[in-house]
Amino acid sequence: METSDYNGDKLIDYTAFLSATVDLHSYLNESKLLAVFRQFDTDNSGSLTCENIHLAMQKLGYEVPISEIQAIISNVDENGDGNISYEEFKKMFEGK
């Protein structure tokens, strides 16, 4: 409440309420996305390798060919390290 009370009057007006709601909505989406990323980061390295994604998909009951996973990584991997960082993962889901 204190962070949403911009003028210090101990009341939250409609604009402040909307702002706080948008921030909460963004946080919830971010936390869910991070949870999914962590599910795929099977070795807790902080990035997704081809092996991580393959193993995670198998645990979900899907057999995805390595070649398809490699294609996904090459399309998303902006820094060229052969892995998907959380930021790259996030951009992928944001459609960027």
N, C-alpha and C positions, 0 to 999 in steps of 0.2 A: 504494500500500500504506500509506503513512504516514497518509493521510487516513482510511483504514479501520481503523487500529490505534488504537481509542479509548482504551485503557488504557495504551498505550506499552510493552507487553511483547514487541513484535516478532512477535506472532502475531495471526492473524485468526481469531476464533471464528466459529461458524456465523451468529450474528446479524449480525456485521459483514460477513461475506461476502454474506449476503442483501441487506443494505443497499447495499453497493457494487454488486451486480448490478442492483438496482432502479434505482439512480442511472444506471448505464451504459445500461440498457434505455431509460430516459427520455431520455438524451442522444441515443441512436441514433435514436429516434423524432423527437426535436426536430430533429436534423441533417437527417434525410430530409425532414421537412416544410419546413424552410427551403430545402433544395435544390429542392423542387417550387415553392415560392413564387418563388424566383429564376428558375426556368425561365419562369414566367408574367410576371415583371417584365421585359419585353422591353426597356424603356428604362432599366433600373437606377435608377428613381426612388425605390424603397423602398415603393411602393404600387402596387396593381393598378388600372388603368383599364379601361374597357370595351374600348378599343382593344388594350390589352395582352392581355387574355384572348382576344379575337377572333383576334389574330395567333398567339398560342400554340396555340390550338385548331386553327387552319389548319395550322400546322407539324406537328401531330400527326395531321393528315388528317381533321379534323372541321370541318364547316361549321355553326357554331352561330349562329342568328339573333341579331342585335344585341338585339332585344327580350327574348330569354331571358337574355342576359348582363346587361342592365339590371335585370331582375327579380331575378337572383341578387345583384347589387350592392346593390339597395335592401333586400333581406332581411338582408344581412350588415353593411352600413355603419352602424355604431353612432353614429359622430360626425357623420354627415350631410355629409361632404365629397365624396361621389360616387365615392370610391375605396375599395379594400379594403386596409387596413394589414396588416402581418404578424400583429399581435395579433388582428385581426378574422378573418383567414384561419385562424389557429390555432384560434380558437373555433369556426369553422364546421366544421372537421374533428373537433373534440372533441365536437361535437353540442351546444354551448352556445348 
